[in-house]
Amino acid sequence: MNYDEACAEVISLEKGCQSLSHTGVWTQIGDTDDLPSFGFKIHVSAGLDSAGHVLLLVAKALDGGVTFKFARDMKTLASLNMGLLGVTQARKVITIYPQSRDHFLRLVEVLKKALRGESGPRPLSDSSVPESDCLYFRYGSLLGRSHRGRAGSNELDERSPGRTLPEGVEDPWGRRGSGEPEGAVAQTRLFAGRYLVLRALSM
């Protein structure tokens, strides 16, 4: 099944169960009304040849109360994977919004089982999920690019390449730094099948 067919099937599966919305880039299932301002989000990465299969696996693995979004069509997916829609969006085929840290950890385990054997390149602003080659995560705003902090100031959601966890937020699995193992750059899959991205020259 190609990616556009998979998108249509997911929309059909979710019709009447959750709210549905479209933007120029994403189709979103569910809404963000009950989500916290900030938290962990899950990104699923996939190549063009496997993205339709991966999308169906994710949609069937999630229960009806989980909000998620996915690249709305094959053309958009290709643009995302090539980084044409911005460095911080590159390689993110599906984004899943957990309601809490515990919910995040439960969803990760469900998705690890559903996506065993699948692989995809790591988004530049994300950390990898242990024991998975297509699941990645970051901590940031679930509602927009900034939110009102505890002290009343606006706190910006930084999405720079290599910045995966803000100060004061611990890796859910107790890893230090970016959450990547030693030599992770060498293990990163080639971008567009040919290029190894080391850093972004501009945003």
N, C-alpha and C positions, 0 to 999 in steps of 0.2 A: 504494500500500500504506500502510495506517495504521500508527501507531507500535506498537500492540500486536501486530499481525501481523508486523511487522519483528522485534520482540523474540523471538517464537516461532521465526521462521526462523533468527535468529542462534543461538539455543540449539540448534536442530536441526543447524546447520552445525558447531557446536563440540562436540557431544555425542561423548564418547569420545576426544576429542583433548586436552582440558585439563580440569582440575577446574572445577566449577561450584558457585557458592554464591549465596545470596540473603540480603539484609537487608531491613529495612522500606523502604529507599529504592533500593537498588542490586541489580543482578544482576552478579556478577563472574565473568569467565572467566579461569582461571589462578589461581595463588597468588603470594604475596609472599615466599616462603621464601628465594629467591635474590637478592632486591633489596637494595641498600644501604640504610642507615638514612635517609639524606637524598639528594636528587638532584632533577633536573628532571622534572616531570610535564607531560603535554600534556592540555589540555582542548579538547573540540570543542563548539561552541555551535550551536544551530539553533532555528528557530521550530517551532511545533506542526505547521504544515503540511508541513514538509520533514524533520522529525526522523527519521521512519521510513526514508526514502530515504538520509539521511546515515548512519544507523546501519548499514545494509547495506553502503554503500560502505566504511565504516571497517573493518567485520568482514572483508570480502573483501580489503581492502588489507593487513591485518596478517598476518604469518606465524603459524604455530601456537604459537610460543614466547613471544608477547607477552601480558602480563597487562593486561586492561582491564576497566572496569566501565561500566555504563550505567543510566540511570533505568529502573526495573523495569517501569513501565507508563505509559500515557498520563496517568492522574490524577497520578502522581508527577511526571512531566515538567512538567505544567502548574504544579504547586506550586513546582517548582524555578525555572521561568522567571519566575514571579511573585514570587519571593523569600520565599515562605511558609515555607520550611524553613531560613531563615537567610540573612543577607546573604552570608556566605562561600561558600555553596553555590549561590547564584543564578546562573542561566544556564549551568550546567555539565551538559550532557547526557551526555557520555562523558568518562571519564578514562582515560588510557593511561600505563602505568608503564614507562619505559625502564630498562635495566639499567646504563647509564653515559651520560656526556655524549656520547660518540661515537654510541652507540645512539640517543640522543635526536635528534641531528642527522640521522641516517639516516632515522629514522621520520618526522621532520618533512618531509623531501623526498618520501618515499613518499606521505604524506597530502596534501601540497600538490597533487600530481598527481591523486590520486584525488578530491579535493574541489574542484577548480578550478571556479569559478563559484558555489559555495555561500557562504552568509553567515549570520552569527549575532551577537548582541550580546556585547560583551566582558564577561567576569566581572570583578567589581570588584576582586578581589585578583590579577588576572593582567596580564601583558604580552602584546602581540600578536605573532604570528609574522609576519615580513616577507612581503609578497606573498600574504597570505591574509586572507580576511574571516570565517573561521569557526574558525581555529586559534589557541589562546592557550596560555600556559604560565606556570608559576611554579616557584620552587625551594622545596622544603620536605620535610617528613617523608614517606617512602613507607610507613611502618609504623604511624604514629600521630601524636599531637599533640606528643610530645617524644621525645628520644633522649639517650643518654649521650654527652656530648661528649668531646673528646680529653683534657680536663683532669679528667674524671670527674664533671663537673657535668651536671645535666639542662638541655638546651637546648630551649626552647619553639619550636614551629613557629608563627610569627606569621602570621595570615591576615587582617590588617586591610585594609579597602579602601584601595587606593592603595599598599600595601606589597607589592611584587612580588619584589624581590631583596634578601636580607639583606646586611648589611655584609660585604665580603670576597668576595662572589660576583659575577662579572662577567657581563654580558649576553652570550649566546653569539654575537651578531652585532656585538659591540663598541659597542653604543649606550650612551649615558650615562643616568643617572637611572632612570626607570621603564621605559625602553625604548620609550616612546611618542614619536612625532614631535610637533613643535610644533603646537598646535591640535588635538590628538587628541580632546579633550573635545567639540569642535564636530562631529567626524566620527563620534562614537559613535551607533549606531542607537538609536531610541527604545525604551524599556523598555515591554513590553506594547503596543507600537504607538502609545503616546500620551505617555509620560513620559520626560524626560531626567534620569537620576540624576546628581546632582553630588557628593553625599557621604552617608554614613550618619549618622543622628542617634544611633543606639545599636546595640549588638551583641547 
